[in-house]
Amino acid sequence: MFIDTGSTISRVRNVEGNAINIKDLDLNLLKILQAVVETRSTSSAASVLGISQTSVSRGVVKLKECFGPQLFVRKSHGLEPSELAIKLAQASSEMLIPVEKAVEAYLDFNAERYTGHLTILVNTFLLEFFGADLILSLRQSFPKATFNFAQWQKDSLHDTLKGHVDYVIQFGHYTFPHQLHSHRLAKIENSIIARKDHPVLSEGNEWEKIGTLPITRLFLEGINPNKGALESIYEQNGYQAKFLLTTHSISSAVAVLKNSDAILYSNTIISARDSELSHYPLPLNSDPLSFLDISGLYLQTRRGNPLIQHLHQTIQTFFDTQYSQQEY
């Protein structure tokens, strides 16, 4: 028996010289091999494994096809394992024990005992809105874990698809590839945010009144589209959006709103930050601006992972306490 080092896949040759692709070997056959070596009997092996004797016999045939007909020799008292069979059974036991432990740990996941590292990427604005309270909820749920709690950037999608990110919190209008499972975390009603007792909004929100007001816009260079829904809605209603300030800084946007007639299309999260701000109803024909969807995303391949499911449930519960997912 030898390893063919000329291939990227390890191949073993049996006594007849036929190549065996070890990576294609069914792990169930190794369990049958172990049981037959231990019991020297297909019927006893079947009893140990809880399967039919026919299944064990078929497994023995397949093992002989892989490792040669002398793997087991039939004797009057049962099956006599060869030296190779005994060594394979010992190696199988050493291999399957850590596999079984990994499966047990997977199924018996306990967030309070989890000591690993969690990477969560959040849209910059959402991180500003919810970050402090959310990380406290996560630490309560995973008290022994460590966290990388960072903002979504240009190369974040690549890192997420490569499996370097455990969870993403992003605005729902972003389009993501099918490799990511998406779930709505919250649906928030938007408003016009402006200073209290705004001289125009206090009188009404018709386009004729607000169409020419200066706008403060929250924007992330390279992440937000160059032309968003706001510009299109203004054009559809016969106006051109006039941006007084475009910024990624919420505190800068708030400062401008408090000290000018500028308006911001956003949600009450911002107006609740400062007692000098208020929120006003949106004008007619502004449906694309009416709601803010927040989505949670993770790899499709990890949908059944207990760690990810507990992480998702913790984040979902956090948003449920902040906003109901009522359909308006």
Secondary structure, 3 states (H helix, E strand, C coil): CCECCCCCCCEEECCCCCEEEHHHCCHHHHHHHHHHHHHCCHHHHHHHHCCCHHHHHHHHHHHHHHHCHHHEEEECCEEEECHHHHHHHHHHHHHHHHHHHHHHHHHCCCHHHCCCEEEEEECHHHHHHHHHHHHHHHHHHCCCCEEEEEECCCCHHHHHHCCCCCEEEEECCCCCCCCEEEEEEEEEEEEEEEECCCCCCCCCCCHHHHCCCCEEEECCCCCCCCCCHHHHHHHHCCCCCCEEEEECCHHHHHHHHHCCCCEEEEEHHHHCCCCCEEEECCCCCCHHHCEEEEEEEEEHHHCCCHHHHHHHHHHHHHHHHHCCCCCC
